Amino acid sequence: MHDVFICDAIRTPIGRFGGALASVRADDLAAVPLKALIERNPGVQWDQVDEVFFGCANQAGEDNRNVARMALLLAGLPESIPGVTLNRLCASGMDAVGTAFRAIASGEMELVIAGGVESMSRAPFVMGKAESAYSRNMKLEDTTIGWRFINPLMKSQYGVDSMPETADNVADDYQVSRADQDAFALRSQQKAAAAQAAGFFAEEIVPVRIAHKKGEIIVERDEHLRPETTLEALTKLKPVNGPDKTVTAGNASGVNDGAAAMILASAAAVKKHGLTPRARVLGMASGGVAPRVMGIGPVPAVRKLTERLGIAVSDFDVIELNEAFASQGLAVLRELGVADDAPQVNPNGGAIALG
C-alpha cells in the first residue's frame, strides 16, 4: 500500500436551518471550499487531479445529478476532472475521504479532492407518481431528514424509527440517563464556544459571500452554537418522543447547512505539487448494526479498524466522534472504554454545538 497524506482542508461556516446560508444552493455551497483549495495551493497542477469525491446525504433537490461534478465545474476546476457523489447518510463526507484514501493507497490515483455538502434548509418536498391513473392519494415527502417512500417490507422487518427514536432506543438499551445526556451536551457547547472565542475555527473556515440587493453578505462564523446554554435550561426541555423518554432538542445535533473539502495525495504527488502533509491516513472501516440503534455503528467500525491496524483507542490523542445525539455519543464511548468526559474527545465541541 502507498502512503496517503491529507495536505489541506477547509470548510464553510455551518449555518442554522433557515439561517444565513439558506439562500445558497448546495452545488454553489460545495464549490466554495473547492475554490478556496485552488487559491490556497497555487503550486498544484489542477488538471492532474484524478477525481473529486463528495458526500451528500440528501440528493433530492438542487444537489441531485452528481453534485460533486457540478461543484467542481462551478469552482473552476478543469472539465477533464471527473467527480462522483457518495451517500452513506450521516457519514457521506467521511466515506468520500475513505474512498479517496483507498484509491490512492491502492496506487490507482495520486491526487484527489474529497469532501461533503449538505443544505438541509433547501431540501425539497417531493411527490411520488400516482399508483393508478386517477389516484387521489398523493403524498408529499419532506426530504430534510429521515425516511421517505418507505418500503412496506422494510417497515415490517426492521421498523422505520425516526432518528430521535433510534437515539432513545440507544439510551434505553445502553442505559444512558437524561442527566448524563444533558451534561454531555453542555460540555459540547462549552468547548465549541471556547474554541470559537479563541479564534480556532477561523483557521479552518472560508467565508461564504452571498449577493444581496442591499449589498454583499459575508458569512464567516458558525451559527448553530449556543454559548449561553446552561444545564438548568437543558433539563427544562421536553423529550421529543414522549414524557418517558430522554432525547431532547438540547441533547441532539442540529439541522444545518455547510460544505467542506480536503486534498489527499500520495508521497509522489506531495513532492510533485509542492504540498505540505498535515496528516497521514492509516485506514478506514465501517460496520452494520440493527437499524433501530443505528447510532451505535461506530463501535463495530472502530473495533474493526483498531484490530486491523494493531492499535488501541487509548493510543489516540484526539478522537472526533459525531454527536448525532448525546445518548449515541455516550453509548459509543462507553462501549469503547472511553470516559464520558475524556478531554481528547471532541476537544473543540461536536455536532450538538456545531451542527
C-alpha positions in Angstrom: 0.0 0.0 0.0 1.0 3.6 -0.7 1.1 6.2 2.0 -1.8 8.7 1.8 -1.5 12.2 3.2 -4.0 15.0 3.9 -2.4 18.1 2.7 -5.0 20.8 3.1 -8.6 21.1 4.4 -11.1 23.9 4.5 -14.8 24.3 5.3 -17.6 26.8 5.2 -19.2 28.1 8.3 -22.1 25.8 9.5 -25.4 27.5 9.1 -28.6 27.1 11.1 -31.7 25.7 9.4 -33.2 28.6 7.5 -30.2 30.8 8.5 -27.6 32.7 6.8 -26.7 30.0 4.2 -30.3 29.1 3.4 -30.3 31.1 0.2 -27.2 29.2 -1.2 -27.7 26.2 -3.4 -25.9 23.0 -2.4 -23.8 22.9 -5.6 -22.8 26.5 -5.1 -22.0 25.9 -1.5 -19.9 22.9 -2.3 -17.9 25.0 -4.8 -16.8 27.4 -2.1 -14.3 25.2 -0.3 -13.1 23.8 -3.7 -12.3 27.4 -4.8 -10.5 28.0 -1.5 -8.3 25.0 -2.0 -7.4 26.2 -5.5 -6.5 29.7 -4.1 -4.5 28.3 -1.2 -2.4 25.9 -3.2 -1.0 27.7 -6.3 1.6 25.1 -6.9 -0.8 22.3 -7.7 -1.3 21.4 -11.3 -5.1 21.1 -11.0 -5.6 19.3 -14.3 -3.8 16.3 -12.7 -6.4 15.8 -10.0 -7.6 12.2 -10.5 -11.1 12.5 -9.0 -13.3 14.6 -6.8 -15.3 12.5 -4.3 -18.1 14.3 -2.5 -20.6 13.0 0.1 -24.2 14.2 0.1 -26.9 12.5 2.1 -30.0 14.2 0.5 -29.6 14.4 -3.3 -33.3 15.1 -3.7 -33.2 18.7 -4.9 -30.5 21.1 -6.2 -27.9 18.6 -5.0 -29.2 15.9 -7.4 -27.5 14.7 -10.6 -24.0 14.3 -9.1 -23.3 17.4 -7.0 -19.6 16.5 -6.9 -19.2 17.0 -10.6 -21.4 20.2 -10.7 -19.4 21.7 -7.8 -16.0 21.1 -9.3 -17.1 22.8 -12.6 -18.6 25.7 -10.7 -15.4 26.0 -8.8 -13.4 26.4 -12.0 -11.6 23.1 -12.0 -10.8 21.7 -15.5 -13.6 19.8 -17.4 -11.3 16.8 -17.6 -11.6 16.1 -13.9 -14.3 13.5 -13.1 -16.5 13.7 -9.9 -18.7 11.3 -8.1 -21.2 11.7 -5.3 -21.4 9.2 -2.4 -24.2 8.6 0.0 -23.7 6.9 3.4 -26.2 9.3 5.0 -24.5 10.9 8.0 -21.1 9.5 7.1 -21.3 10.5 3.4 -18.4 13.0 3.6 -16.4 10.6 5.7 -16.9 7.9 3.1 -15.7 10.3 0.4 -12.5 10.7 2.3 -12.2 6.9 2.8 -12.9 6.3 -0.9 -10.1 8.7 -1.8 -7.8 7.1 0.7 -8.3 3.7 -0.7 -7.9 4.9 -4.3 -4.5 6.4 -3.5 -3.4 3.6 -1.2 -4.1 1.1 -4.0 -2.0 3.0 -6.4 -4.8 3.8 -8.8 -4.8 7.5 -8.0 -2.3 10.1 -6.7 -4.1 13.4 -6.2 -7.7 13.5 -5.1 -10.1 16.0 -3.6 -12.7 14.7 -1.1 -15.4 16.5 0.8 -19.1 16.8 1.6 -22.0 19.2 1.3 -25.5 19.4 2.7 -28.2 22.1 2.5 -30.9 20.9 4.8 -32.6 24.3 4.6 -33.1 23.8 0.8 -34.2 20.1 0.9 -37.4 20.0 -1.1 -40.7 18.4 -0.6 -41.1 15.6 -3.2 -44.1 13.7 -4.5 -44.1 10.2 -5.9 -46.0 9.2 -9.0 -49.6 8.0 -8.8 -50.1 4.3 -8.3 -53.2 4.4 -10.5 -54.5 6.6 -13.4 -57.0 8.5 -11.3 -55.4 8.3 -7.9 -56.5 11.0 -5.3 -54.0 9.8 -2.7 -50.9 11.8 -3.4 -48.4 12.4 -0.6 -45.7 15.0 -0.2 -42.5 13.8 1.4 -40.2 16.2 3.4 -36.7 15.3 2.4 -35.0 17.4 5.1 -34.2 14.4 7.3 -35.4 10.8 7.8 -37.4 8.2 5.9 -39.4 8.8 2.7 -41.0 6.5 0.3 -40.9 3.7 2.9 -40.7 0.1 1.7 -43.5 -1.8 3.5 -41.3 -4.9 3.7 -38.5 -2.9 5.3 -41.0 -1.5 7.8 -42.4 -4.9 8.7 -39.0 -6.5 9.1 -36.9 -3.7 10.7 -39.2 -0.9 11.6 -38.7 2.7 10.5 -37.8 4.6 13.6 -37.0 8.2 13.2 -33.5 9.4 14.1 -34.7 10.7 17.5 -36.4 7.4 18.2 -33.3 5.5 17.4 -31.4 7.7 19.9 -34.0 6.9 22.6 -33.6 3.2 21.7 -29.8 3.6 22.3 -30.4 5.4 25.5 -32.7 2.6 26.7 -30.6 -0.3 25.5 -27.3 1.1 26.9 -28.8 2.8 30.0 -27.7 6.3 29.2 -29.6 8.6 31.6 -31.1 12.0 30.7 -28.8 13.7 33.2 -25.7 12.2 31.5 -27.0 13.3 28.1 -27.6 16.8 29.2 -24.2 17.0 30.8 -22.6 15.8 27.6 -24.5 18.3 25.6 -23.4 21.1 27.9 -19.7 20.1 27.5 -20.1 20.2 23.7 -21.5 23.7 23.8 -18.9 24.9 26.3 -15.9 23.5 24.3 -17.2 24.9 21.0 -17.9 28.3 22.5 -14.3 28.4 23.9 -12.8 27.3 20.6 -14.8 30.0 18.7 -13.9 32.7 21.2 -10.2 31.7 20.8 -10.4 32.0 17.0 -9.7 28.3 16.5 -12.4 27.8 13.8 -11.3 30.9 11.9 -8.3 28.9 10.7 -10.4 26.3 9.0 -13.3 28.4 7.7 -13.6 30.1 4.3 -16.2 32.8 4.3 -19.3 32.5 2.1 -20.1 35.6 0.1 -23.8 36.0 -0.7 -25.0 38.6 -3.2 -27.9 40.6 -1.8 -29.8 43.6 -3.2 -28.6 45.7 -0.2 -25.0 44.6 -0.7 -22.9 41.6 -0.3 -23.4 39.4 2.8 -20.4 37.7 4.2 -21.0 34.6 6.5 -17.8 33.7 8.4 -18.9 32.2 11.7 -20.7 29.1 12.7 -24.3 29.9 13.5 -25.6 26.9 15.5 -23.6 27.4 18.7 -25.5 28.4 21.8 -22.8 29.7 24.2 -25.4 30.8 26.7 -26.5 27.2 27.3 -26.9 26.1 30.9 -27.6 22.8 32.5 -30.7 24.2 34.0 -32.0 25.2 30.6 -31.2 21.8 29.2 -33.1 20.0 32.0 -36.2 22.0 31.3 -36.6 20.9 27.7 -39.3 18.3 26.9 -38.3 14.9 25.4 -39.3 14.8 21.7 -40.6 11.2 21.8 -42.8 11.3 24.9 -42.6 12.1 28.6 -40.9 8.8 29.5 -38.1 9.4 27.0 -34.8 11.3 27.3 -33.8 12.8 23.9 -34.5 16.5 23.6 -33.6 19.3 21.1 -30.9 20.3 23.5 -29.0 17.0 23.7 -29.3 16.3 19.9 -27.4 17.7 16.9 -29.0 20.3 14.6 -30.4 20.6 11.1 -27.8 22.6 9.2 -26.1 23.7 6.0 -22.4 23.6 5.1 -19.6 22.1 3.0 -16.0 21.0 3.4 -13.2 19.7 1.2 -9.7 18.4 1.5 -6.7 17.4 -0.7 -5.4 13.9 -0.3 -2.2 12.9 -2.1 0.4 10.2 -2.4 4.0 10.8 -1.4 4.9 11.3 -5.1 2.1 13.8 -5.6 3.1 15.7 -2.4 6.6 16.2 -3.9 5.4 16.9 -7.4 2.9 19.6 -6.4 4.8 21.2 -3.6 2.2 20.2 -1.0 2.8 20.0 2.8 1.5 16.9 4.5 -0.6 17.6 7.6 -1.6 14.1 8.5 -1.2 10.5 7.2 -4.3 8.4 6.8 -3.9 4.9 8.2 -7.2 3.3 7.3 -11.0 3.3 7.5 -13.7 0.8 8.5 -17.4 0.6 8.7 -19.9 -1.6 10.5 -23.5 -2.5 10.3 -25.9 -2.7 13.3 -29.7 -3.0 13.8 -31.4 0.0 12.2 -33.3 0.7 15.5 -30.0 1.5 17.2 -28.1 2.9 14.2 -26.1 5.3 16.3 -24.0 2.5 17.9 -22.5 1.8 14.5 -19.1 3.5 15.3 -18.4 0.7 17.8 -18.0 -2.2 15.4 -16.3 0.1 12.9 -13.7 1.3 15.4 -13.1 -2.2 16.7 -12.6 -3.5 13.2 -10.2 -0.7 12.3 -8.1 -0.8 15.5 -7.8 -4.6 15.2 -6.7 -4.3 11.6 -4.1 -1.6 12.4 -2.9 -3.2 15.7 -3.6 -0.1 17.7 -5.9 0.8 20.6 -8.4 3.6 21.1 -6.2 4.8 24.0 -3.4 5.5 21.5 -5.2 8.4 20.1 -4.5 11.9 21.4 -7.7 13.3 19.7 -10.9 11.5 19.0 -13.5 13.2 16.8 -16.9 11.5 17.4 -20.0 12.5 15.6 -22.5 13.7 18.2 -25.7 12.9 16.4 -27.2 12.6 19.8 -25.7 12.7 23.3 -27.2 9.2 24.0 -25.5 7.8 21.0 -22.1 9.5 21.7 -22.1 8.3 25.3 -23.0 4.8 24.4 -20.2 4.6 21.8 -17.6 6.0 24.2 -18.6 3.6 27.0 -18.6 0.6 24.7 -15.1 1.6 23.5 -13.8 2.1 27.1 -13.6 5.9 26.9 -14.7 8.2 29.8 -17.8 10.3 29.3 -15.7 13.5 29.8 -12.4 12.4 28.3 -10.6 15.5 27.2 -9.4 14.0 23.9 -13.0 13.6 22.7 -14.2 16.5 20.5 -11.9 19.0 22.3 -13.4 21.9 20.3 -17.0 20.7 20.6 -19.1 18.4 18.4 -22.2 18.3 16.4 -24.6 19.1 19.3 -23.0 22.5 19.4 -21.7 23.0 15.9 -24.3 21.2 13.8 
